[in-house]
């Protein structure tokens, strides 16, 4: 599956203009992340365990 076919989701905290945010797409293999201001740029992917650790860190858990 190409990254253009993924179901990209943006934070509900993103501004009404739709900028200044990251978007994520979840697959069985990985979490894909891209810059919502530059969707032509290649996204990166991180494994589910790495994403879980990142979100825990960001949330202060």
Secondary structure as UniProt FT lines:
FT   HELIX           3..5
FT   STRAND          9..10
FT   TURN            12..13
FT   TURN            16..17
FT   STRAND          22..26
FT   STRAND          31..35
FT   TURN            36..37
FT   TURN            39..40
FT   STRAND          44..46
FT   HELIX           48..58
FT   TURN            59..60
//
